[in-house]
Amino acid sequence: MSDEFIEPSGDCEIDPEITYSNAPALHPGNSSIFSRRDLLKKGVVSAASLSAMNFLSYFNAYGAPTMGNKTVSMVADRAKETEDPHYLIYWYIEGGWESFDMFSPLLTPNNVIQRLPYDKISDEMYRVLKFGEANYGIYQNNNIRYGYLSEAGKTLMQDMAVLSSMSTGEFHSGERLNCHMGHYTYDIAADREPDERDVMQAFSEVYGQHYLLPNIGWFWWLADGELNAQQYTGRKGFYADLGPDWAHTIYAGTPANLKQFLLRMQTASSSVANQQTERFLDNISSHIMHDSSMEAVKSYNSALSIYQNLEAKGGGLQRPMLEKMFADPVLLETFRVKPEDMLITYTSVNNNKARTKFTPATNVQAMMAYELMRAGLSTCFFIESRNIREFDSHRGRGSLWSADGKTPYGQTDQLQMMNEQLWQPLNSFVELLKTTPHHVTGKPLWNYTTIVITSEFGRTISGDVSGIQSMNIPMPKKVQQINGQDVSQHWHVTGAAFLGPNVRGNTQWGGVGHKTHLPIPLMPDGSMDTAFHPVSGEVLPGRVPSKEAWLPDHGDVYATALYLGGINPKGHGRNTRPPMRYIKKA
């Protein structure tokens, strides 16, 4: 990869101006969906390639066929819609949150207020201005110790397992790709191979075939500021079309975009596809008896089940139902949706052309995910903070105070951003999942859901200046370099959390040493390596760290997300990390 797209070692220069805009009619990531439809229009279609989309389009155009009980039974026996549904939601805070104030809590002095002597500057710890005051501390809720950035999620902790001993890299695009793909050796700029899988693609490959829009994402890989759009085309970086068709990532965009997409799907009816569908339906029994048609049978039954279930609730995929989606005033109020939340934003990073993720705010994404789950249209969702690098809160040491050094400002305060973009919508989302019945089983949607909360990495709260102090340069030059040092850099110490009925709630795994400021390695059962002091994080005198202990990373989170959803992660993608089995409820 050339220097053009290697992230600079200094600050990420983020334009403070954020431009709001309506989304374009078509998300660039969904172009492959329409190219497949173009193939159908050209007549390249066979019974084996018929998808649920073809069948559903046919049913909406001409109605579902009437079949005898024997045929219905045969279809149901061979490929019925699951009565044990599964949902996976990743909630990703892009840019790098302050994990020492989140899931990797660290209690330190606040040397923004109480400065140390010149020869002790490397020992200074810089927190937000209000650190230590009310609502800005390190807290304990039953078994979980957390920072003030997690306070608004306290009511969810009974269903939450917090992972505090987590280690990552420090490169935005690399770590966000690891979050998607897991832990294995790959080249970020290489073409993705057929057996690679994003965690959502791996999940949807197992559970997605019964859904019309299985794998929904709200992000655009090339929004990352350091990536060259001309170099990252096709299968490079994050590739949406890995796995079978039903596992592919569909970019939802704004409510207006997705509604337009669904309306177009509702009216689309390729004559070639319909003719092939009719031939299939005319001889449905013979198809059921042949293994070569199994995928088409599954697709047919999935579409028929979706159609019939939606029809029973008021007309299936009909325009009146679609027109009402994402416009319910009660839901808009529940998720505190403002008109500007529906728009996309453009931001410039490192003086590059302003880019966008083509996504609305997270409260809108959560509302859309809920409606798609309730309607039985989707099975997994990757929700992501909207503004590019909003949480990438770099600070030079000198900027922590006024120019004369008398007025303290402190580190960037992420509290309001975290509450608005994570906890407020997530609290509403979980409450709705717990009170909304699944359209087939009648049990709460929550019963089938796993939620993962994560970010690519954490941030520093200090900076070693010993090298600068030892330089043979005039003191004013030293002071200038010391003040210019970034004390909120990307940092490999972070945490994550899991939510859901299968999660061993009210638990915390690992921690950060108060002296080392590093995560303490975990044993295979989730306990901390006893060679380390459980509070300071230091290796105890005469002790040797266990060879069985390790620090979880994005690959462990990937594997655990699948495991909590009932999937053995081995063989689903290339991730080599095992699941953290102790996080699952016994």
N, C-alpha and C positions, 0 to 999 in steps of 0.2 A: 504494500500500500504506500503510495507516495506521500511526501510531506504535506501535500495539499489537503489531505483529509486525516492527518494525525492531529489529535487534539493538542493545542498549545499547552506548555507546562505551567504557564501563568494563569491569570484570571481568565474566566470565560467572559468575554465582553458582550453583555446583553443590552440591546437597545432598550432604554426605559420606556420608549413609546410603544404601546400595544394598539394595533389597528383592528377594529371590529368590522366584520363583513358578513354578508349572506354567503352561504356556501354555493359553489358552482353546482350545476345540475348533476354532474356525474363525478363521484369520487374516483381519482385516478387508479386506486387500487382495485377497483371492481371491473376493470376493462375486460378481464378474462371471462367473466360471467357472460358478457355480451358476445364475445368471440365464440363461445360454445354455442350460443343461440344461433349465431350466423352459420355455424357448421350445420345445424339442424335445418336451417332454411335452404341450404345447398343440397340437402338430401342425404347427407352422411349420417344415417341413423339406422339402428338395428334394434331388435327386441332386447338384446342384452345391454344396450346402452341407454335404454329408457330410464329416466330419472323420476323421482317423486315430483319434480317440477313439471315434467311433461304431463304426467297423469293428472296432477292437480289443476294444471291449465285446462286440460280436457274436461275434467269434472265441472269446473267453473263455467266453461263455455256451453256444455251440453248436459250437465247433470250427471250424477253418479249412476252407474248401471244397477239394475236389479238382478241379483243372482240367486240361485236356489240355495237352500240351506246346506246342501252337501258341499257346494263350491265354496260358500262362505266359510264353512268349517275347515275345509282343506287349506284355504288361504290363511286363516287364523292360526291353524296348527303349524304351518310352515314358517310364517313370518308375521306374527302379530305385534301390534304396538306394545311396547313394554308397559307393564303395570308397576314397574319399579324404576321410576325416572330418576335421573341424576342431573344436577346443575353445578357448574363451576364458575365462580366469579373471581377474577383477579382485579384488585383495586390498587392501581400503581400510581405513586406520587413521583412524577418524573422530575429530575433535577438534583436529587439528593437531599433528603430531609436531615434535620439535626437529630441524629439518633440518640445522642447522649441526653436529649430532652424528650425522647420518645420511648422506644422499646428497649434501649440499652442504657438505662438510667445511670447517671454519674453525678454524684454530689461533690462539688468542689467549692473553694472560695471563688468570689467574683472579683477578679483583679481589674475589671473595668472601674470598680469603685475604690478598691484598696490596692494601690500600686506597690510593687516590690522594688528594692534597690536595683540600680543599673546592672549589677553583676548577677541578679536573680531573674532577669527578664524572661529567660527560657523556662522558668518555673511558673510563670503567670498563666492563669486560666481565665479566659474571657467568655462571659456569658451575656445573655440579654440584660438590658439595663435593670429590669425588675426582678431578676433571678433572686430567689430567697424571700420575696414578698408574697403576699396572698395570691393564690392562683398561679404562682410561678415557682413551684418547688418540685421535689421528688417525693412521691407518695406511695402508700401501700394500700391496696384494696384486697382484702382476704389474702390469697396466696401470691398476688401479682404486685410487683414493685415497678413503678413506671414514672416517666417524666410528665411535666405539665402539658406537653403537647398531646398526651393521651387522655387527659382528664375528661374530656367530653365524650369519650368512649367507655367510661367506667361502667355504665349500665350493661354493656355488652360483655363484660369480662367473665360473667358466669358461664358463657358459652365460648370462651376464647382461650387459646393456648398461645402464650407469648414466647418467641424464640429470641433470647437476648445475646447468646454467643454465636454471632454470625460474622463471617469475614468475606469480603468481596475484593474486587480490584478498584481502580480509581479513574477509569476512562468511561465517560458517559455512554457512548454508543456500544462499546464492548460489554459493559455490565448490563445494559438494557437488553442486549442480544442474549447474554447469558441467562437473564431472567426469563426470556422466551424459550431458549433452546436447551438450557441445562448445562451440565458440566461435562465437557469432553474437548478434545483438541480439534480446533477448526480455524480456518482463516476467515476473518470477518468479511473480506472482500471476495472470497471464493464463491463459486456457484454452490448452492445448497443441493445436496445429493438426495435421491429419491427416498432413502430410508431415514432422513432427518425429519424431525417434527418439532414444531413449537408445542408448548404444553397444552394449549387449547386445541391444537390440531390432533394431538395424541388423545385427548379426552373425547373430542368429537368423532374421531375415527371409530371409537368403541360405541358411543351412545348417540351419534348425530344423525344416523340415516333416517330416523323416524320423524325428523323435523324439516320444515320448509327452509328455514334460515338458521342452520344449527350453530355456526361459530361466528359470533358477532364481535367485531373489534371497533374501538374508537381511538385510533391513532394512525399516524402515517410515518413509517420508518424514516423516510427522507426528510422529515421535519428536523431531525438532529442537525444542529448548525454546522458541524465540522464535516459532514458527509457531502461528497461531490455528487450531485444528482446525475451527472452524465456517466459516472463510473459505477454507481450502484443501481444498475438496471437489470432486468431479467431476474435471475435466480440468486443474485448476490445479496449479502446482508440478510435482512428478514425477507423471506419469500412466502407469499400468502397461499400459494397453491400446492403445498406439500400434502401427500396422502391422497385418499380417494376424494371424489368431488364433494361429498358431504362433510369432509373435514376442513375444506378450504376456508380461509378467513374471508368474511364478508364485512366490508367497511360500512358501518351504518350511517355515518355522517350525522347531519342534523335531523330533527324530526321531519322537516319538510322533505329532505332527501330520501329518507327511508319510506315515508308515506308515498312519495312519487314512485319509488322502486316497487313497492307492493302493489300499487294501482296498475303500474305497467305490467307486472307479473299476472295480475288478475285478468287483464284484457288480452295478454299475449296468447296466441293460439296458432302456432305454426301448422300450416296445412299438412306438411310432410310428417311432422311429429304426430298429428292427430290421425292421419291415415295409418301410421304404424301402430299407434295406440289402439285404434279400432281393430286392426288385424290381431293384435295381442288379446284384446277382450273377447273377440269372436271365438278364440280357441284357448280360453283361460285354463281349462282343465288339463289340456295337454302340456301347457307350459309348467303347471304345478308339478307335473310328474318328471320333468327334466331338470337335472342339476344345472345345466348350462343356462337356464333361465332364472336361476335362483335370485340373482341380484335384481332382475326386473320384477319378480314376484314380491320381493321385499319392498321395492320402491312403490309398486302398485298398492300393496297393503298399507304402507305408510301413508301414501297420499289419500287412500280411501278412508283410513282412520282419522287423519287430520280433517279431511273434508266433513266426515260425518260428525265428528266431535264439535267442530266449529259450527256446522249447520244446526246442531241441536241447541247451540247457544245463541242463535240469531242470524243465520244466513251464511255462515262460513265466510270465505274470502269474498264478500260482496262489497261494493263501493260504499254503501252507508256505514258499514262497520269500519272499513279502512279509514274513511273520512274522519271518524271520531277518535281514531288513535292519536295519542300524544297531545290531545286537546281537552282532556277532562279537567274542568276547573277545580275539582276536589283534589286531584292528584297534583295539579300545578301548584296549588296552595300547600299541599302536604310537603312537597319537595322545595318549597320556597322559590319557585321558578320566576325569574324576572325576564322581560323581553330580551335583554341583551344576553342572557344565558343561552338562548337558542342560536346565537350567532357563533361564527368561527373567528379566531384571532390570528393576526400575523405579527411575527416578532423577528428581529434580526439578531443573529448571534455571530460574534467574531467578525463583524462588519460584512457579513455575507448578505445576499439578497434576503429580504424578509420571507419567512416561511410559515406554514401553518400545518397543524395536524388534521385539519378538516373535521374538527370535532366541536360539539357544544360543551358547556360546562358540565362537571361531573354530576350535579344534581339532575340535569336533563338526561344524561346517560343512564343514571340509576332508574329514573322514571321510565325511560324507554325499555330498559332491561326487564323491569317488573311487568310492563304491559305485554312484552313478547313472551315472557314466562307464563303469564296468566292465560294468554291466548294459545299456548301450546305450540309456538312457532320456533323457539330457539332453546338451546341447551347449555351454552357457555358464552361468557362475555368477558372481554378485556376492557375494563373501565380505566381511564387515565386522565390525570389532570390536564386541563386544556392548554394553558399558556406555556409556550416553550421555555424551559429553564426558569420558571418562576421561583422554584425552590433552590436554585443554584446560587445561594446567597454568599458569594465571595466578599470578604472584607479585608482591606489592608489594615495593619495594626494602627496606623495613624488616624484612620477614619473612625476609630472607636471613641474619639474625643473631638471636641472642637479644635480649631486651628491653634488656639492658645493653650490647649491641653487642660482647660479648667472645667469644661462642661462634658460629662460622659454621655455617650450615645449608646454604646454597647453593640452587641452582635445583632444581626437582622432578626426581628421577631416574627417567627413563622406561625404564631398561635392563631391569628384570625384566618390565615390561609388554610391551615390544617382543619379548623372547625368548619369552614365553609365548603372545602373541597373533599373532605373525608367524613368527619363525624356527623355533621348534620344530615347529609343525604343518606349516609350508611345507617344511622339510627332509624330513619323513616323507612328505608328499604327493608331492614330486618323486621320491623314491626309489621309491615304489610305482608311479608313472606310468612310470618307466623299466624296471620289471620286470614289468609287467602287460600281456599281449597284448590288442589290440583284438579284440572278439568276432567281427569279420568278416575283417579282414586278417591277424590274427595278429601284426602288428607292435606294438611298445610304444605305449601310449597317449601317451607323451611325444612321439612322432614327430609328433603332430598338435596339439600344445598350445602356446598362447601365454598367459603369465602377466604381468599388470601389477601392480606394487606402487606405491601412491600414497596421499596424504592431501590434505585440501583446501588446506592452506597450512603454512608453518613458524611459528617463534616468534622473538621478539626476545631478545637477551641484554644489552641496554643500554637507556638512556633519556636523552634530552636534557633537562637541567634548566636550561638557560641562561635560559629564559623565567621560571622560578620565581625564580632567583637575582636577576634584574633587577627583580622586583616591589618596590614600596615598602610592604612589610609587615614586622612584627617578625620577627627571626631565628627564634624558636620556630615561627612559622607557616610560614616557609620550610622549615625542617627537617621539619615535619609533612607538607607537601606533597611534598617530595623523597622521604621515606620511604614515602609512600603511592603513589608513581608505579609503575605496572605495568611491570615489566622482563621479562615473559614474555608479551607481547601477541601477537595474531595478526599474522603477518608475511608479506608477499607473496613472500619468497624461499623456494623449496623445491626438491625434486628428485623423481625417480621412477625406476623401474627396470623393465626388460623381461627376461623369461626365456623360453626355448624353443629348439627346434632350428633355427628360422628366424632367431633373433637372432644378431647378430654379437657373440659372447660376448667376455668379458675386454676390454671397451671402456668408455670413459668420455667423455662429451661435455659440454664446458663446464666451468665452475667458478665459484667465488665469490671476488671480490677480497679479499685480506687487509687492504687499507686501506679499500676502499669498502664491504665487506660486502654487495655487490650482485652478482647474476649477470652474467657477461660474455656479451654477445650472440653468437649463432652465425650463421655463414654457411650458405648452402644445402647445402654439403657436410659440415656438422657441425663444421668448424673454427671456432675463436674469431676474432672480428674482430681483425685485426692492429693496429687503431687503439688497442686496449686493451692495457695491460701484462698479460701472462698470469698474473702472480702478484699484483700489487697491485690489479689491476682498474681502475686509473686510465687515463684517456685520455692517450696519449703526447703530448708537446709537438709541436705543429705538425701533428698528425694529426686527421683528421675521420672519425668513425664511418661505416661503410659503410651506404648506403641499403638494401643487400640483406640486412643482418643483422637478426635479430629475436630476441626471447626466447620460447621455447616456453611454452605454457600447457596447460591441460587439453584444449583443442581439438586441439593437436598430438599429445597422447597418445592421444586418441580416434581420430584418423586413422591413427596408427601402429599401434594395436592391430588395426584392421581390415586394414590393409595387410599386416601380418605374417601375418594369417590368410588371405591370398589374395584380399582384397576391395579393389577400387578405391573408396576412401571417398567420392569425389565422387558426390553424388546419394543417398547413404544418410544420411538426416537432413539437418539444415540446417548442420552444422558447416562453417565456411569455411576452416579451417586445413588445410594439406597434410600428408601423412605425412612423417616424418623418415626418408627412404629409406635413409640411411646406417646406420641401426640394423639393417636387414635383412642377413642373411648373403648374400654374393654367390653 
